[in-house]
Amino acid sequence: MLSHLKIKNFAIIDSLEVDFSEGLTCITGETGAGKSIILGGLSLIIGKRADLSSLFDSDRKCIVEATFQIKSYALETLFESFDLDYEEETVIRREILPKGKSRAFINDTPVNLTVLEKVTLNLIDIHSQNDTLSLLKNEYQFQVLDAIADNNRMLLQYQNLLAAHKITQKEYEECKKNQSESQDNLDYKKFLFDELNNSKLRVGLHEDLEDELNSLNHVDYLQNVLASSILLLEKESLGLLDQIKELRRHVEGASDKSKDYKEIQDRIQVIDVEMQDLLESLKQKFDRTEANPEKLNELNLKMDTLNVLYHKHKVNNVSDLLEIKNKLEIALNETFSLDNKLKAFEKTINEQTIALTNICNQLSKNRKNAISILTIELEQLLSKMGMQDAKFKIELIKKRDFLFNGTDQLLFQFSANKGGDFKLIKKVVSGGELSRIMLAIKAILSRYKKLPTLIFDEIDTGISGKISGNIAEVMASISEKLQVFTITHLPQVAAKGDYHFKVEKRKQKGESKTYLNLLNNESRIEEIAKMLSRKEVTETAIAHAKELMN
């Protein structure tokens, strides 16, 4: 609730400071006394624009400061989202500097007007005959209906699921697009992969091909070298093997004579065995070394293929070709896996659609039940407020698309006259009717949700007699659950207030200034008597005022 208001240097208010309490607070005063100026100050608190014409003294800054008790509003999360210090007693301040710059603060933290509006939207709600247009908006009509239907928790669940559903749909479309793009290149990628795969690539392939080609290209030379080497080893009498055998015999004779030659004998034995083995290897090499035109052609083809692959992929070694092959394989696997991803997305979308549909059906069911409650109670309250023939026709139209708050479209229709046609409320309702409808809706809503402080600015204009008393009763019933302010010219309404403030304009040193005074019981009776007589206060007016207050 609004517990304290301080206004300095605003319009014709030099300085004003006042405390407020729970219940119904009535504000009265003569036309032009400054009631609307106080509302103008509160409008700054809720984020309305300001200009230099608002300053009482153009050389000083204007300050409007409001203190709210917000413990019961559960706004901790909202304050945290804007990085604001949460205080159960929250102070909101607007300043207009002499040069026209405006500043806003919440608990001494500077904020922009957007943040100010979003926070104060939960704290204060101002209504006048020219400021009840929110009722005409479909979004507000849904809020009313959903509050009565107790749909808020389900709506939050729906909106979270709808957000996830939209993300899934977006990912599905992206996956589908990727599949289409991948499909276009699929054949070419597969051709490149198969070409590389069929080439039997391996690390060292290029070097091995070069070695084999060198051997086949120089087969005659290699055969001559092998033949000559074999001849050097086994030529009779002159061959190395015969020479080693002769050497062996000499050393064996020396070894028989002296053990000092035993080591030399063993070493020659090893050389002899090694030479025998070398000769065998040379003969095997010779037997295998022969011209093979077919093999040579095959190796040349492999080397040509490798060089073509180098050129095509702009690389110069087999390792790079293997890396390209691996990338192609990964890309192909991803393309093939997109089918599975799409099926998974389709399954999720289907499950989300079913869940959303179930929630929407339940929301609609709850709303249909709430419509009958809202219609009956609205018509009863409006009948008390002088609109006996007012009728409402509220309809839900099912849409196929998932909207922000379900699949319902709401038609809020109204007929002011008996037997009249129903038309959309925004097309047929007058300002006075709209004010009373809004008052009735607030009275109903106050039973279903925690509302901010309500301020009614002369919404009872043009009403008198018994009807004004009924309107006062409606306001009083609302004030049992929340703080209500009403600026009124009706004594019947003023008499119902728990507190009564009078706005007065006085001239001091040639300047007009506005003051706001809390009336005691005696001065309150006198004020209501003045409102009744509209002239001099008479004994009859005083008696009538006392009767109204009782």
Secondary structure by P-SEA (a helix, b strand, c coil): cccbbbbccccccccccccccccbbbbbbcccccaaaaaaaaaaaacccccccccccccbbbbbbbbbbcccccaaaaaaaabbbbbcbbbbbbbbcccbbbbbbcccccccaaaaaaaacccbbbbccccccccccaaaaaaaaaaaacaaaaaaaaaaaaaaaaaaaaaaaaaaaaaaaaaaaaaaaaaaaaaaaacccccaaaaaaaaaaaaaaaaaaaaaaaaaaaaacccccccaaaaaaaaaaaaaaaaaacccaaaaaaaaaaaaaaaaaaaaaaaaaaaaccccaaaaaaaaaaaaaaaaaaaaaccccaaaaaaaaaaaaaaaaaaaaaaaaaaaaaaaaaaaaaaaaaaaaaaaaaaaaaaaaaaaaaaaaaaaaccccbbbbbbbbbbccccccccbbbbbbbbcccccccccccccccaaaaaaaaaaaaaaaaacccccbbbbcccccccccaaaaaaaaaaaaaaccbbbbbbcccaaaaaaccbbbbbbbbbcccbbbbbbbbbcaaaaaaaaaaaaacccccaaaaaaaaaaac
